[in-house]
Amino acid sequence: MSNTNANHHGQASDTFESYIPEDATYAVVKINNGDGSSAITLFTPSGLNCAADYLREFRGAIESAIDALVDLGAVEE
């Protein structure tokens, strides 16, 4: 599988899902449009630890963005 650049304009109707096959050492994370069609599908690297590390770094980037938005006045959960 090759690397691909993708852009998606997030909308409130987007949904998110993750899937980890029982016999595999990778994860799939999806951002779906409001109609359920896939906007972005993210396949993590192979290897249990590598996939977990990748998702931890992804989570860190998301948490940083949320913190910055809260600092600007967004409501905290």
Short mmCIF file of the C-alpha atoms (twelve columns), coordinates in Angstrom:
data_MODEL
# 
_entry.id   MODEL 
# 
loop_
_atom_site.group_PDB 
_atom_site.id 
_atom_site.type_symbol 
_atom_site.label_atom_id 
_atom_site.label_alt_id 
_atom_site.label_comp_id 
_atom_site.label_asym_id 
_atom_site.label_seq_id 
_atom_site.Cartn_x 
_atom_site.Cartn_y 
_atom_site.Cartn_z 
_atom_site.pdbx_PDB_model_num 
ATOM 1  C CA . MET A 1  0.000   0.000   0.000  1 
ATOM 2  C CA . SER A 2  1.347   3.416   -0.882 1 
ATOM 3  C CA . ASN A 3  1.278   6.620   1.097  1 
ATOM 4  C CA . THR A 4  -1.526  8.986   0.165  1 
ATOM 5  C CA . ASN A 5  -2.249  12.568  1.109  1 
ATOM 6  C CA . ALA A 6  -5.876  13.310  1.888  1 
ATOM 7  C CA . ASN A 7  -7.830  16.336  2.979  1 
ATOM 8  C CA . HIS A 8  -11.247 16.293  4.568  1 
ATOM 9  C CA . HIS A 9  -13.360 19.207  5.717  1 
ATOM 10 C CA . GLY A 10 -14.743 18.017  9.033  1 
ATOM 11 C CA . GLN A 11 -18.470 18.381  9.627  1 
ATOM 12 C CA . ALA A 12 -20.610 17.869  12.713 1 
ATOM 13 C CA . SER A 13 -22.309 14.895  11.036 1 
ATOM 14 C CA . ASP A 14 -19.027 12.968  10.617 1 
ATOM 15 C CA . THR A 15 -18.708 9.683   12.488 1 
ATOM 16 C CA . PHE A 16 -15.612 7.808   13.578 1 
ATOM 17 C CA . GLU A 17 -14.860 4.130   13.946 1 
ATOM 18 C CA . SER A 18 -11.938 1.839   14.554 1 
ATOM 19 C CA . TYR A 19 -11.372 -1.786  13.726 1 
ATOM 20 C CA . ILE A 20 -8.657  -4.211  14.784 1 
ATOM 21 C CA . PRO A 21 -8.768  -7.612  13.056 1 
ATOM 22 C CA . GLU A 22 -8.516  -10.540 15.477 1 
ATOM 23 C CA . ASP A 23 -5.517  -12.108 13.791 1 
ATOM 24 C CA . ALA A 24 -3.697  -8.959  12.682 1 
ATOM 25 C CA . THR A 25 -1.301  -6.504  14.299 1 
ATOM 26 C CA . TYR A 26 -2.627  -3.297  12.799 1 
ATOM 27 C CA . ALA A 27 -5.641  -1.055  13.244 1 
ATOM 28 C CA . VAL A 28 -7.944  0.764   10.865 1 
ATOM 29 C CA . VAL A 29 -9.377  4.140   11.879 1 
ATOM 30 C CA . LYS A 30 -12.109 5.702   9.730  1 
ATOM 31 C CA . ILE A 31 -13.695 9.105   9.407  1 
ATOM 32 C CA . ASN A 32 -17.078 8.709   7.748  1 
ATOM 33 C CA . ASN A 33 -19.255 11.376  6.151  1 
ATOM 34 C CA . GLY A 34 -22.715 11.984  7.560  1 
ATOM 35 C CA . ASP A 35 -24.177 9.560   5.019  1 
ATOM 36 C CA . GLY A 36 -21.853 6.789   6.230  1 
ATOM 37 C CA . SER A 37 -19.513 6.842   3.248  1 
ATOM 38 C CA . SER A 38 -15.819 6.731   4.073  1 
ATOM 39 C CA . ALA A 39 -14.047 10.087  3.852  1 
ATOM 40 C CA . ILE A 40 -10.686 8.920   5.200  1 
ATOM 41 C CA . THR A 41 -9.461  5.457   6.134  1 
ATOM 42 C CA . LEU A 42 -6.224  5.298   8.093  1 
ATOM 43 C CA . PHE A 43 -4.283  2.020   8.198  1 
ATOM 44 C CA . THR A 44 -1.681  1.934   10.958 1 
ATOM 45 C CA . PRO A 45 1.759   0.386   10.510 1 
ATOM 46 C CA . SER A 46 2.103   -3.378  10.970 1 
ATOM 47 C CA . GLY A 47 3.286   -4.713  14.297 1 
ATOM 48 C CA . LEU A 48 1.397   -4.528  17.564 1 
ATOM 49 C CA . ASN A 49 3.741   -2.028  19.235 1 
ATOM 50 C CA . CYS A 50 4.267   0.025   16.088 1 
ATOM 51 C CA . ALA A 51 0.510   0.367   15.508 1 
ATOM 52 C CA . ALA A 52 -0.065  1.326   19.161 1 
ATOM 53 C CA . ASP A 53 2.763   3.898   19.074 1 
ATOM 54 C CA . TYR A 54 1.395   5.386   15.855 1 
ATOM 55 C CA . LEU A 55 -2.082  5.773   17.370 1 
ATOM 56 C CA . ARG A 56 -0.619  7.263   20.564 1 
ATOM 57 C CA . GLU A 57 1.159   9.923   18.501 1 
ATOM 58 C CA . PHE A 58 -2.048  10.554  16.535 1 
ATOM 59 C CA . ARG A 59 -3.969  10.886  19.820 1 
ATOM 60 C CA . GLY A 60 -1.334  13.335  21.091 1 
ATOM 61 C CA . ALA A 61 -1.801  15.552  18.030 1 
ATOM 62 C CA . ILE A 62 -5.577  15.503  18.485 1 
ATOM 63 C CA . GLU A 63 -5.306  16.274  22.214 1 
ATOM 64 C CA . SER A 64 -2.962  19.195  21.469 1 
ATOM 65 C CA . ALA A 65 -5.447  20.630  18.976 1 
ATOM 66 C CA . ILE A 66 -8.292  20.269  21.506 1 
ATOM 67 C CA . ASP A 67 -6.233  21.966  24.233 1 
ATOM 68 C CA . ALA A 68 -5.473  24.888  21.893 1 
ATOM 69 C CA . LEU A 69 -9.170  25.275  21.031 1 
ATOM 70 C CA . VAL A 70 -10.127 25.214  24.734 1 
ATOM 71 C CA . ASP A 71 -7.485  27.902  25.369 1 
ATOM 72 C CA . LEU A 72 -9.226  29.982  22.696 1 
ATOM 73 C CA . GLY A 73 -12.574 29.596  24.489 1 
ATOM 74 C CA . ALA A 74 -14.108 26.311  23.323 1 
ATOM 75 C CA . VAL A 75 -16.250 24.593  25.947 1 
ATOM 76 C CA . GLU A 76 -14.548 21.727  27.764 1 
ATOM 77 C CA . GLU A 77 -16.324 18.395  27.998 1 
# 
